Amino acid sequence: MPGRAGGVSAPVDWLIVGLGNPGAEYEGTPHNVGFEVARLLVERWGLGRPRSRWRGLVSEGRTGPGGPRVAVLMPQTYMNDAGRSVGPARGELRVELDRLLVVHDEIDLAFGDIRVRLGGGLAGHNGLRSVRAALGSSDFRRVRVGVGRPPTTDPDRVAAFVLGRFREPRDEVRALVERAADAAEGAIAAPDGHEVGGS
């Protein structure tokens, strides 16, 4: 399949980025839901074990027979510096902005609500801010995974909320991850649709 720019073939058709923090202490936290979705997509698509590249862990392959070529990246830079991984990956893979899909937690959406959009604001999300800074634009696609928010705007308490364990039962979290992965697959299958979502 030829690339979208000037007929030059790019190494992949899509770059999917799951945002999170490396380290066992962050597993099972709302801030790491992007990692969980990325791992599930790698499993669904049979992409195999990730390799270390671009300051992250990346798996590459096709989504299925005749499907698009994808790279699934989990930056290992910590959330606030995710752009230091995403920027070089996007550059070397020659992926256009509208074929970059970032999966991240969203405290401004209720737990279980999932939205897919192209561009838009960053809602104070430090990972998205870092990605925008590295790319020079916010015109990339996102899967916004609703994790809810605490009843406060205090930054320390909000940080403790997203970096603490999920309050919801594990089966509900797993269902959320499954539906977010479905949304990511849908975004790749129909990239020219408008914002979609719902609980």
Secondary structure, 3 states (H helix, E strand, C coil): CCCCCCCCCCCCCEEEEECCCCCHHHCCCHHHHHHHHHHHHHHHHCCCCCEEECCEEEEEEECCCCCCEEEEEEECCCHHHCHHHHHHHHHHHCCCHHHEEEEEEECCCCCCCEEEEECCCCCCCHHHHHHHHHHCCCCCEEEEEECCCCCCCCHHHHHHHHHCCCCCCHHHHHHHHHHHHHHHHHHHHCCCCCCEEEC
